[in-house]
Amino acid sequence: MSAKLIYLTERTSAQTNENCLILPLSAKERGQLRGKRYTLDGIEVILNLPRGGGRLIPGEVLKSDNSLFYVTIEAAKEDLIKISSDNRLKLLKAAYHLGNRHVEIELHQQEICLLNDMVMRKMLERQGFEIEISQGVFSPEIGAYE
């Protein structure tokens, strides 16, 4: 842990280099531009970014208020549910039911991913979906109002 807090206040076009700290963030955390976080090295940083800048993107670099520290955003691995089907109508129905419950989803050609949740898992199993539990990066669809 660092003795002095590092305030990350600005997005920058700087490129990642060996001196950049790495900040792994979940999908939810990438949408929160303020708050305490910890780098891979266990260094405490405070996000204090201007509102309205949109979600943080993996690979994006932030800099501290004194420009001494640069931090690269990394997508943290999360526990996921993956459902797949060659039948697009079946996947569309799953997306409808998940959206009806305001569940964030990541869409692919023949697969839908969502955060692992027992209630959603049971609902999908009742609908006949085969569920695969895995760990990976979660990048949900951006909402219509973002």
N, C-alpha and C positions, 0 to 999 in steps of 0.2 A: 504494500500500500504506500502511496506517496504521501509525504507530509503536507504538501501544498496541493490544494484541489486544482484540477485542470478543467477550466471552463471552455467547452467547445461552442463557439459562437458564430462560426461562419463556414459555409460550404466554399470549397475552392476548386479550381481547375487543376491544381497540382496533381502530379502523378504519384502513384505508390512508389515508395523506395524502401530500402532496408531499415531506415530510421523511423518509419511509420509504425505507430502502435496499431494493433488490430482490435476492432470492436465488433464481436459477434452479436447480432441482434435477431430476435424472432421476427416473424412477419408483423405481429402486433406492435412490437417495439420499434420497428422501422417506420411506423406511422406516428409515433410519439416523439415530438421534437424537443421535449424537455424532460429532465429527470436524471437521477443518478444511475450510472451504469459502470460496469467493470470490463477492462480490456482483457485479452487473453492472458496477459502477464499479471492480472490481478490489480492493476492500477485503477483507482477510482477516478472517473471523469463525470462531469456534469454537462449534460446537453442543455444548451440554452440558445437554440436556433430561432430565428424569426419565424413567426407563424405564417402560414400561407405558402410555404415553399414546397409543399407536397412531401410524399413519403421519401425516406432515405433509400438509396439504391445501392445494392451490393457493388463494391468497387469505388463508390464515391468517397472522396477525401474531405475531412473536416479539419479546421485548424482552430487552435486555441486563441483566446482573446489577446494574448501577448505574442502570438505567432511563433512560439517556441516549440509547440507540439503539433504534430500532424497525426491524424487517426483515420485509418481506412475502414469503411463499413464492410462487414462480411455477414452473409446470411447464415444464421445459426441453424444447425440441424434440429428438426422437431419430430415428434411422434406423429405419424400420418396414417390415415386410412386411405387406401387406394381401391377404387372399384373400377372394373373394366368390363367392356362388352363390345362385341362386334355389332350389336343391335343398337343403333343410335337412338331409336325411340325409347328404348329402355333407359339409356343414359340420360336422355332428356327428361324422362319422368323422375329419375333420381335427382337431377338438378332442380326440377320444379319443387319437389318436396323439401330439399335442403334449403332452397331459396325462400320457401314459405316459412321456414323457421329461422331465417336471417343468418344462416350458416355461411361463412366464407368458403369459397371453393376455388380450386385451380383447375382449369379446363384444358384437356388435351383431346386429340382426335378420337381416341377410343378409351379414354380414362378420365376419371374425376378424382381429385385428391382433396382431402379436408383434414383438419386437425383431428387427432384421435380423441374420440368422445364416446363413452359407453352408450349413451342414449341414442346417438345417431347411428352407431354401429349396429345396435339391436334393431332399429327401424329399418336400416338397409338390408340386414339379414332376413327380416320378416318379408321384405319385398323380393327376396330371392337372389340378392346379389352375393357373389363371392367376394369376401373382404380379404385384402392383403394389408397387414400392418407392417410398416417400415419406418425408417428414420431417413429424413432428407430435408432439403430446403423447401420451404413452403412459400409460394408466391401467388397469393390469391388474386382473383380479378379485382381490378380497381372499381370501387362503387361509382354509380352514376352521378353522385353529388360531390365526388372528390375532384 
